[in-house]
Amino acid sequence: SGGGEALLALAGALDIPCFGLKTGDLLTFGKLKLTVVSPDKEQSGEQLLSSENLDRNDTSLVFCVSYGDFDMLFTGDVGQAVEERIVENMKAFGIGPCDVLKVAHHGSKGSSTQAFLDYVRPAAALISCGKDNSYGHPHKELIKRLQRVTENICISAQRGEWIVSTNGNFIKIVVWTWMDSYNNMQEVSFDNEIQNGQ
């Protein structure tokens, strides 16, 4: 994509090194841990941009952020084709269930199978999609699947943006609506003490 090429060119011009991450890579920042669970193969930006036979969405970086007892899974734009492998990788690294799930691909029908959701079992699910988007995201079938595992579903197109905060033992999700300013945030009805195993 033009955006990806421009970003790589800018990084090169500024001598900023770019590198890929792959399953099993672990980054730590004090007590915060980021564990990569997909893609299984490291690919540079140039490889991703030049591949014609690759579903780029399925090469999205998928990782779990852990802090104390809190786990949040970020799924990028992956589709159902790689979710089984992601669950296998999560099991191998002792990850799951997760307190918060950033739902894949803006809530499309082609992501977040019931088997995937049954393993992840999020206490809250966040869907990032534009208001009145042309794709109709989030898809109603996906919403039904999510409702089987959580009653806490935040959709940016309906409620606005959100901030997730935790001290490692307690989760708070705060949203602000389209009409609010950043300094006029409203708290969502989701404040939850983290339970072991949910």
Secondary structure by P-SEA (a helix, b strand, c coil): caaaaaaaaaaaaaccccccccccbbbbcccbbbbbccccccccaaaaaaccccccccccbbbbbbcccbbbbbbccccccaaaaaaaaaaaaccccccccccccccccccccaaaaaaacccbbbbbbccccccccccaaaaaaaaaccccccccccccbbbbbbcccbbbbbbbcccccccccccccccccccccc
